[in-house]
């Protein structure tokens, strides 16, 4: 066998470095945009105090944020599929920074919806997982895509782990308004990553997935039962994640615990989601993705039931946040992987963007109903009951998804 030449070795090393730069840029971008968005739950009570609009109205603005984060992703994905990701990510980061910075000046529900729900959340959707993961997937061999999406997903979790305590400290030191504006300025650190991720338009995928136009790809996906089931499960994920991100600090405050526990609970979710995301990226290459998704949703249902029965002390709250972190966004790698497996990567940003839209419709309901039910009943209990039922349903509907069994390599004896 001919030994590899120095040029081949150098080229291989350069390709590995380039791939890791792309993954770090994508994970870093997601860390800044997701980290900022996932700290917003800390500002619900201060916004209510400053504006006097009521928790229900504040929650409505955050709910629109969940919705617009999802609405922008199919369109941003389609543009990125056509012209590359760089310009989409650049504009998205600018919008997140601008929307977050002007939020303290908004004194009406409409103003908060525009700042939080349209500008900031819409920009985060443009710089969100649909574009980031599709960009990375085109550069990564199929067998490595699971761990790549896990790394990118972990970036968002790391951002939450870092940004939540920073936001809490800034609020204590200088007030909520200046804390929110500083977070907006920090998002601008994502702008250089847009250059590294500028990429190129989508190219044809594997031979098993013939390249087709965007409209045909969408029609084909919407006629595929497995895709619809996947989107239905992700709807439940959005409900759960948005409720926790928006209202977990309020849940903790209603238990009589101080602000720091709210900030650290969000940080614990972010920290343990890093572990969950990377572990899920590793598991995707070893077990069927639909089975992994069923396991995640079943775990959520059991964890919420245990939390409702447990005493609401500081250690219990942080332990619950850690378990929620393990399952928080670990649904993303197998969901993205199933989209690529079913349809290839040629239109992945668009098709995964539509699945993300389903996720965010669920997120809209989770964020909005959290505030509405709390105002009506003085408790979040009914939201927890709904969350348990939805999680059980999501665990069941993934089972009929038609996913081919993994073909494991057979060792050949020498």
Secondary structure, DSSP 8 states (H G I E B T S, - for coil): -----HHHHHHHHHHHHHHHHHHHHHHHHHHHHHHHHTTGGGGHHHHHHHH---HHHHHHHHHHHHHHHHHHHHHHHHHHHHH-SHHHHHHHHHHHHHHHHHGGG--SHHHHIIIIIIIIHHHHHHTSHHHHHHHHHTTS-GGGHHHHHHHHHHHHHHHHHHHHHHHHHHHHHH-HHHHHHHHHHHHGGGHHHHHHT---------TTS----HHHHHHHHHT-HHHHHHHHHHHHHHHHHHHHHHHHHHHHHHTT--HHHHHHHHHHHHHHHHHHHHHHHHHHTTS-HHHHHHHHHHHHHHHHHHHHHS---HHHHHHHHHHHHHHHSTHHHHHHHHHHHHH-STTHHHHHHHHHHHHHHHHHHHHHHHHHHHHHHSSSHHHHHHHHHHHHHHHHHTTT--------------
